[in-house]
Amino acid sequence: MSTYRHRGLRYQVFRSQARKLAQEAFCKSQRAPRPGLDVDKVCFEPIGHRAFEAFQGWGEQTHHFPWEEVPRWTDFDLKGFDLSLWSARELCGLCYASPRRSRRCIKIILLEGKPGPENPLRGLVASLSLLAVAEYARMLKYSRIEVQQPDPGAEPLYQSLGFARDPGGSLVISVAAMSPQRTFHISEVPVSYSKDSKRAALIKRYTAQAIALAGEITDQQRHFLEVGFKEGLEKEPEGILAGPRSGPIDYEWSASAAK
């Protein structure tokens, strides 16, 4: 397995575990669920063909970000993070984040919720997306999350979640460290394994690493959920929450300046 594919598999496992841990944290949250919301039906999944089909049913209010391009983006953007939020079979939100060329900050590039009052996760799209992005950031050992091009109407919600403008004008939040820190040992994968066996061993290795790096749910993530339940319906706009309102989307990650 080449070094490039080796790294790609690691981040694929990290993405999967970040979604899984975020879903578990949401389902186990102590907050009383919103009336009519069945937390056991809420799923954190990658963005794939099923999401593309469901997205087409969102209607004319949808901003129509090119979500169908996400698989191509992640082919080149190895550390990119994609997330689709579901309630049973209903697509409720979509998120794409990427460090681009940064080694300390992951950036939410696109974030969009299904418009309309029928969205079962209305008011929770930003909070649940952040729950998962924070898991992923800790796996990457990153210290900040940035929302690029936040929708102006969503800024009060981001501020309640803990974001603030830095001296350069970027909307950022520091990633809370896991507590307590776990110690772990990851064994090497013998080179004598067959290709399939080596891949399976690597997946097992990276899964253990991801879980150890993420640690337990933090108070910051509990705060994300608390804000979503208490203030989301009032402060979260329908539809677009982050991303360009017009013009092309900068998805040429390798050409982006490091930050």
C-alpha positions, -999 to +999 in steps of 0.1 A: +000+000+000+015+033-011+022+061+014-005+082-002-032+055+001-019+047+036-026+083+047-059+083+028-071+052+047-061+068+080-082+099+074-111+078+061-111+059+093-108+091+113-138+106+095-159+075+101-150+074+138-157+112+142-192+107+129-198+076+150-185+093+182-206+124+176-237+103+170-231+084+202-225+116+222-258+131+208-278+100+217-263+098+252-267+135+259-284+143+292-306+170+276-343+161+274-350+156+236-372+181+218-408+170+215-413+149+184-375+142+180-365+106+182-327+107+189-324+071+181-333+078+145-307+106+141-277+094+120-243+110+112-232+097+078-208+106+049-221+125+019-229+100-008-253+091-036-282+087-011-276+123+001-274+137-034-308+122-042-324+134-010-309+169-015-328+173-048-360+172-028-352+202-007-370+225-030-364+259-046-352+276-013-320+255-014-288+273-023-276+243-044-240+240-033-223+214-054-226+186-028-223+160-056-187+171-060-177+161-024-164+126-033-141+142-058-129+168-033-121+141-007-100+122-033-076+152-034-083+167+000-072+138+022-081+155+054-114+169+042-144+160+064-179+154+050-211+149+070-247+144+062-273+146+091-304+124+089-335+117+109-346+082+098-347+086+060-349+124+059-318+144+050-316+173+074-282+189+069-249+188+050-214+199+060-180+200+044-149+210+064-112+210+055-079+221+070-068+230+035-031+235+040-033+244+077-018+222+103-037+237+132-071+248+120-100+230+103-124+252+084-161+247+078-163+255+041-200+247+034-228+241+059-265+239+049-297+227+065-329+216+049-351+247+047-387+246+061-404+238+094-406+201+085-369+195+091-367+173+122-333+187+131-343+223+125-321+245+148-296+217+155-277+215+122-249+238+132-246+223+167-245+187+155-221+195+127-197+212+152-201+182+175-186+160+147-160+185+134-147+189+170-142+151+172-123+151+140-102+181+149-090+164+181-081+133+160-059+156+138-045+173+169-058+207+156-064+236+180-090+257+161-122+255+141-130+283+117-163+290+099-154+304+065-179+328+050-205+324+078-240+335+068-246+369+085-279+357+099-262+328+116-235+348+134-255+353+166-258+315+168-221+310+162-213+335+190-236+316+214-217+284+204-185+301+215-171+315+182-155+350+181-136+371+156-099+369+158-076+399+150-077+389+113-115+389+112-119+351+110-147+335+130-129+309+151-132+288+183-105+269+201-109+232+203-112+220+239-086+194+248-099+159+258-099+152+295-086+130+309-060+121+283-057+085+274-025+066+269-025+040+242-002+017+223-007+010+186+012-021+174+029-020+140+014-039+111+036-067+099+047-062+063+043-099+056+005-096+057-015-101+025-029-070+010-064-076+025-051-086+059-028-056+060-057-032+052-079-048+079-050-045+104-045-009+095-082-001+099-081-017+133-050+003+142-064+036+130-097+030+147-080+026+181-059+056+174-089+078+165-108+067+196-079+074+218-072+108+203-108+119+205-112+110+241-145+115+260-170+141+251-159+175+263-178+202+281-174+223+250-193+197+230-220+195+257-223+233+253-228+229+215-258+206+222-272+228+250-271+259+227-287+239+199-316+228+220-321+261+238-314+286+211-313+268+178-349+273+168-346+310+174-311+317+160-303+292+133-314+304+099-330+281+074-309+268+046-273+281+042-253+285+074-218+289+058-204+292+023-205+317-005-239+333-014-228+338-050-198+332-072-176+301-075-166+279-045-129+276-038-124+239-037-089+239-051-076+231-016-039+226-026-038+261-040-051+277-008-027+297+014-016+281+046-030+296+078 
